[in-house]
């Protein structure tokens, strides 16, 4: 049986001078060792929700328990167990990269030599060893995100709360960070809660997802559950020689057209008819796939 | 929700090491070292406002009153020392707290297992350490230029930091309350100037109107200037204990207020 890491009950938060709730009666649990993704539009209330979960914002109503203990009654319980990576900001701006990771590990409880080892391992893991002596204030956007991730991971807290961890990263680093998070989760059974707009990559890592809209969950479950619940269609991408498109069965219309490619959505039952009708001599490439997490996200927020 | 996890019992997660953080004295050392890294940006300001401004006030006012009584020269010198301490402590601490608030450092600290009051004390102490070079330059140059002999009491080791604390605390309060860094900077500068002239700090008491002397009884800079005059140039009198008492009380009140107002776990 899974054990609860976070238990959030009827959480409500309204900012001063705002009429609508930023968090509107939200209830959910996150299991220990789970990777939980929060998706939603800008301003949907995702950051407000996680800032309450790391005790940087106090809810107006409701209750948050972390490993069975109310976090508002014992704030140090959160700081002891959770590594938080904020959406923006540079945290330890005056320190070098190496100093920032060392002090985070040491202040979380590691001894001096263990904190130094931790620093070296994390910088190596996140491939930022060559900038260890660089001032945090002189980093590029991507380097800054990697440093913030290293600082959140320092001393290996059992819970990581990451607000858009792959923002500002180039595609290679983005892919690598997802691998690191998956490895961290399986190696240390770290519970990871993350906000992301990178739904395509996140799908490979996230075990359960919550889609947030106007401060509430509009969907909550595993990607497979959400896909089956929505009975989404199949997606087809066709590539062909420029100016020589294939013929489609009657009633099928591509929703995205270019000179050498089309994208269309078909009912599962119609996929066979489409494949039978296509003249593969004209097709240079074809992709047929079920709904992605991104499709789900777009479906639920629309 | 499809996964019901409610059956689980409250428990601690399995962690391979102690994540309870460091004891307070180690937190203080770490945070002091973190805040001392501010020398990387503050040294330019230290040269300009911590050294040049007090030296200019020493020379400017010194030339005006050089022919007058030794006591007046002493006021010019101690006033310049207080000016140096205010620029280096109150203004820089205000700027640093506003900066930490703006870039998320305070949020970051709030997510670590550390105490907010240790963050405040470490910040104030770090800026005091960073202000020592400019303090020494002001004292040595001023003493030489104005021909005011130094008679440093051993009590200076305790009294000078105590003079700095209320000013740094006021700076911290300005920093945590200001909405922007610019607002913190301008407010702190205004308060510095007000404190400098709200009493017999840089100007002798016989040049001030009675109402200003009355106002000076609630100004920390008046007590700091009085204490510095006694431990730096002598003689130490019973007034020193009054000064120390007031400065210590102000320090506690201001730092406690900063602790209440700082953006930490929101209350």
Interface residues (C-beta under 8 A of the other chain):
Chain A: X1 X2 X3 X4 X5 X7 X28 X29 X30 X31 X32 X54 X55 X56 X57 X58 X65 X67 X68 X69 X75 X76 X78 X79 X80 X81 X82 X83 X84 X86 X88 X89 X90 X91 X92 X93 X94 X95 X99 X103 X104 X106 X107 X108 X109 X110 X114 X135 X151 X155 X156 X157 X158 X159 X188 X189 X191 X208 X220 X221 X222 X225
Chain B: X1 X2 X3 X5 X6 X7 X8 X9 X10 X11 X12 X13 X14 X15 X16 X17 X18 X19 X20 X21 X22 X26 X27 X30 X33 X34 X37 X38 X40 X41 X99 X103 X104 X105 X107 X108 X110 X111 X112 X113 X114 X265 X266 X267
